[in-house]
């Protein structure tokens, strides 16, 4: 990349083109989703160890990239992906017109030392390279959760807009103001962010600015191509350090902390230069393998001669055989309504599933006799949405159920025996009425499937709309 023809007609040969800078940014933006994809696949095999890492992926990735980017900035003068494209970061000399091309050719070593990043510049660039993308991802995720669904879920989802309840805690106040910021201010901030990036990119393209990003303008750093002096300095900096004689009481093994810090750790971090193109090819191959039909055909042929036992339904959704009284009523043509307020004629519900962590029973809903009805609201499904378990619900019903705010859950945890339907009639669910709240004695099914009570990893983000 460092030998691409310059678009500035020889004015500044070390200034990279906008297309090189955008290619580097695109490559850097592909790393987090690719690593998350690999981690999600590995979590299915080792959920006990990798599930906490997957749930805190943004924080773990930020800490890991903080170490990697700091090493590359100190050793190569550029970030992880910038070094792959032959780019570096340099301080802007506070003189009129910047560096003179003749001075760069005749005294490249002096110019390099003058524009080299210091310790303060490295931490400023780390804040731009690691801190800003992490903050942007967290704000985008919070906006998708607290603001993007508000128009679909209706005013019941936005009931906290009316104000804080009396005696709210500090955590509730911070969450209230955070949601208010996401709904009212963050869209304008996000638009201003992308507009400023566009303005700086256009100015950089037409050689009207040294910076392609407003954040680099704030910290006084710009992107440059690696020159001959840079390659000589990098070659000297990456030479293996000679391990000196052991200190008194310290062994001479290479596995001692002193020897590992001086020889093995820099080599391990520098080896990522070779792993980057290899990992990109491997990730693209895995993405094609899981998305193509070739993998399905191969797995289908491998499982042709395997006899699988019939599936065993959990106790929560097993249906008892109909009694003779029900058979006689059906033969006579009598029809009973799906929901009736008389609890004496309704069969008692089966034993609820028990949570393996809290050992408490979990609230579930029975499967409706008609697949066109939603199991939660027992009405025709609107905006069909499938859960990872395979059951299809109304979008608002399953979203609020997983979020733990559905009216059926709230009424049950308050001690009611059922919930009120659209006609205002209370439907008995067979659990019975209790005096007082069920908190601490039952689980409302928050974060679980409404029928099977299986935990939904990823929450509402894994719900998928069904196209009919």
N, C-alpha and C positions, 0 to 999 in steps of 0.2 A: 504493500500500500504506500510505502514511503517514496516509491519511484513513479507514482502517478503524475501525469502532466499537470502542471499548475495552471489554474484558471485565472491567475492574476497577471499573466504575460510577463513573468520574470520579475515582478516588483518585489515579491516576498516569497521565495521558494519554500520556506519552512512553514508557511501558513497553510493548513489543510483546507480542502474544499468542504462545502456544506454537506455534500453527499457522503464524504468519509465520516463526518461527525454524526450524521443521522444514522448511518449504518452501525456505528459503534453504539449509539443509544438504543437502537433496535435490538442488537445482540444482548446488551445489558438487561433490557426489559424482558427477554426470553428466559433468563436464568431462573427467576423466582417461580414462575408457573411450571417450568420443567422439573425443577427439584421437588416442588410440591406434588407433582404428578407421580414421580418415582416414589416419594415417601408415602403417598396414599396407597399405591399398589403394594408396597412392602408392609404397610400397616395391616392389611388383610391377613398376612401370614404371621406377623408378630404383634398383635394389638396390645398386648400387655406392656411392652417396652416402647413402642413407637407411637401409641395413641397420644400420650401427653406431649410428645414432640410435635405431632401433627396439629394438635389443638393450639399450640403456641408457636406455630411455624414462623410468623412474622418476627417475633422477638428472637427466636433462635437464629434465623437467617440474618437478622441485623447484627447480632453479636459475631457470628462467623465472618460476615463480610467486613466487619470492623477490623478484625485481625488481618484478613487477607489484603484489604485495600491499604491498610497502614504499611504492610510490608512492601507492597508494590510501589506506593508513593515514595517511600524512603529509598528503595533500591533502584527502581526504574524511572521514577519521576512521573509516573502516570498510573491510572487505575488498572484493574485486572483486564478489562476488555479493551481499554485504550492501548495497552502495550501489545495486544494481539494485532491491532491495526497500525502499529508503528507510530503511535502518538504519545505525547507527554503533556504535562501541565507545567507552566512556567509563570513566574511572577511578572507582572507588567512593570517595566521600568518607568518610573515617574518623571520622564523627560518628554520634551516636545517631539512628537512624531515617533517615539519609541526607539527601537534599535535601528541602526543604519545598516543597509545590506552589506556595504563594503567592510564595516566593522565586524559583521558576522562572519565574513569569509576570511578576513585576515587575523582576527582575534577571537575565534570561536570558543576557545577554552575560557577566556575572560568573560565573554558574554554569557556562557553557560553558567559559570559560577555566580555571576551577578543576578541571573534570572532563576537560580535554583530555589526550590521550595525550602523554607525553613520549618522549624518545628511548629510555630504558630500557623503557618500556611497549610501544613499537613492536616492539622486538626480542623481548620476551616473547610478544607476540601473534603474531609471525612464527614463533616456535618452536611455538606451538599450531596455527597455520594451515597451516604448511608442514612443519615437522619431525615432528610427531606423525602426520599422515596418511602421510608417506613411511615412517616406521618401522613403522607398522601394516601397510602394503602389503607391505613386505619380510618381516615376520614371518609374515604370512598365506601369502605365496608360499613361504617356507621350510618352513612347516608342511605345505603341500600336497605339497611335493617329498619331504621327509625323514620325515614322520610319517604322513600320511594314507594312503599306499600300503603301509605296512608290514603291515597286516592282510591285504591281498590277496596280496602277493608272498611272504609266508611268512618263515620264519626265515633263509633265505639272504640276504634283503635286509637283515636286521638283525644281520648277523654282527659289526658293530662294537660291539654292546652288551656283548660279553664283556669288553671292556677295550682299552686301547691296546697296540699292539705295542711290544716293547722298542726303545728308541732312536728313538721317534717325534719328528718335527720339531715346531717351534712351531706351524706351520700345521695339522698333523694334530691336535695337542692342542686348538687353538682350535675346529676343526671338530667334534671329538668332543664337547667340552663344549657347543657350539652345538646339535648334534643332540640331546644329552641334555636340554638346556633345552627344546627344542621338543616333545619327546615327553612329558616329565614335568611341567614347570612351566607352559609357555605355555598349555595349555588352561584352567588355573585362573586365570591372569592375564587371559586373554581373557574368561572368564565374569565376573570381577570388574569388568572394564572396562565391559561392557554392563550389568551390574547397577547400577553407580554412575551411568551415564548415565540409566537408567530412574528411579532414585531422585531425581536432580536434576530431571529433566523433570516428574515428578509433583509435587515440591515447588514448582517454578516455576509449574505450572499452577494450583495452589490458593493461590498468592500466599504461600507459606511460605518462599521464597528469592528472592534477587535474581539468582541464577545458574542457568542451564539446563544447565551443564556443569561437572564437577568441575575441569577444567583452567582455566576462567575464574575459578573460586573461588580456585585456587592463585595466580594472577597478579593477582587483585584487579581484574578487568575485567568489565563486563557490557554487554549489548546494549541500545541505546536507539533510539527513533525520531528522525529528523532533525526539528528544530524550525525556526522562522523565523530564529532567530539563526544556525543552522548553514547554512542556504541562503544567507544574506547573506555569511557568511565563505567559503563555497565559491565563490561568484561572484567575490569579490575575489581568492581564491587561484588561480582558473583563468583570470584575465585574462592575455592574452599580454604577456610582458615586453618592454619597449622596449629594443631593442638599442642600446647606447651607442656612442660613437665608438670606432673601432678603436685598439688599443694600438700603440705603435711597433713596426713590423715585421710587423704583422698586417693582412691585407686586410679589407675591409669586406664580403666576400661572406657570404651566409647559410649557405654550406656549410663555413665554418670551424668547428673543434671548439667554440670558445666560443659562437658563435651557435647552433649545433645543440643544444648542451646546455641553452641558456636558452630556446629557442623551439620547436624541432621535437620534441625528445624528450618533453617534457610533453604536447604535443598528441597525439603518437602513442599514448602510454599512456592518455590520457583518451578517445581515440576508441573504446576497447574497450567503453565504456558503450553505444555504438550497435551495435557488432559482436556483443554477447552475444545479444540476442534474434534477430538475423539468423542467427547461426551455429547457434543451437538449431533454428530452422526448417530450415536447410540440412541439418543432420545427421539430423534426423528424415526428411526427404525422401530422402536417400541411403540410410538404413536401409530405408525402404519400397521403394525402387527395387531394391535388391539382394535383398530378401526376397520380393517379390511375383512373381506369375507373368506380369505384364505385360511386365517387362523380358526374360524368357526368350522370350516369344512374339515380341517385337519383334526380338530378336537372331536368332531362328530364321527369321523371314521375310527378314531381311537376308542370311542365309547360304544361302538355298534354291538360288540359281543359281550358287553357287561350288563348283567341283569341286576337292576336296582330294585330294592324292596319298595313296597307302596309307602307313600308318605304317612306319617303319624300326626294327626291334628293335636294341638295342645288342648288341655282340658277346658280352656276358656271359650273355645269355639265349637266344641263337640255338641251335637244336637241329640237330645234324647229321643228314642222312638216314640211315635205318637200313640196315645192311649186309645182304648176302645171307644171311650166317650167321644174323643175328637173324630175318630173314624166314622162313628154313627152320625155325628153332626155334619160332617162333610158329605156323607152319602145322601143325607136328606136335603142337601143344598143350602144349609144354613151358612151364612157368611158372618164372620166376626171382624170388627175393625182391627187395624194394626195396633192402634193405641187406644186403650180404654182406661178410665179412671178407677174402675173396680179392681182392686188388688186381690180379692178373694178368688176370682176365676182365672187369674194369671198364674202360670207356673213359676215356681221359685227358680231364680237364676242359679247357674252352676257356681261352684267355688271359684272365686277370682284368682288370678295368678299372683304369686308371691314374689316380691323383689328380692334378688339375691344379695343386695347390699344392705337395705334397711330392714328386710324380713317383714315388710308390711304388705297387705293386700293392695292391688292396683285396680283402679277403676277402668273398666272396659265397656264396650258397647257390643251388642250382638250383631251378627251379620243379617241384613234385611233379606226377606224372601225374594225380592226382586232386585236384580243387579242394577237397575236404573235408579234406585233409591240410594241416597247417601246414608251410610251406617250411623252417622252422628245425629243429623237432623231428621232422618227418615222421610225426607222429601225428595222429589226429583232432582238429580244432580245438576247444578249450574257451575259452569267453568270447571270441568272435570280435572282433577289433579291426582296423580298417582304417588303413593308413598313407596319407599324402598321395599316394603313387604309385598307389594303388588295390589293392595286394595285401593280403590278409587273413591275419592270423596269430593265434596264441594271445596273449592279453593279456600274460601273464608273459614269453613268449618275445620279443616285439617290444619290450616295455618294457626288459628287460635287455639286449637287443641294442643298442638306441639308447643305453642307459646305458653300454654297453661292459663289462658284467659277466656275460654269458651263458657257460655252461660250454663251449659250442662255440668261442667266441672265445678263452676262456682257454686251452683245450687247444691250439688252433692256434698262438697266439702263444708258447706254451711249446715248440713244435717238434714236436708230435705230428702224425701223418698223418690223424687222425680224432678222433672223440669217442665216448664210451661211451653206449650207449642204456640203456633201462630194464632190459634183460636182462643188462647188464654186458658185452656184446660191443662191441668197438671197431669202429666203422664207418669204412672208408677213404673219404676224400673226394676222392682223386685228386691231392692236392697233394704227397704224398710226405713222408717223415719227415726232419727235419733235426736235427743235433746242436746243442743250445743254443737260445737264444731267438730269435724272429723280430723282436724289437723293433728298430726302426731300419731294417728291410728290408721290412716289410709294415705295412699298416694293418689294424686289427682290424674295421673297419666301424663304429666308435663314431660316433654321430650321423648315421648313414646308413641307407638302406633295405637290408634284408638281401638282396634279390634284384637290384635295379637299381643299388645302391651310390650312389644319388642322395642328396645331403645333405638332411636333414630340418630345415627352418628352424623353430625353436621347440622342438626336442627332444621329450621325451615329452608335452609339453602339447598337441601337435597331434594325438595319436593319438585316434581316435574309435571308440567301441564300436559294433558292428553289431547291430541288433535283428533277430533271425530270427523 
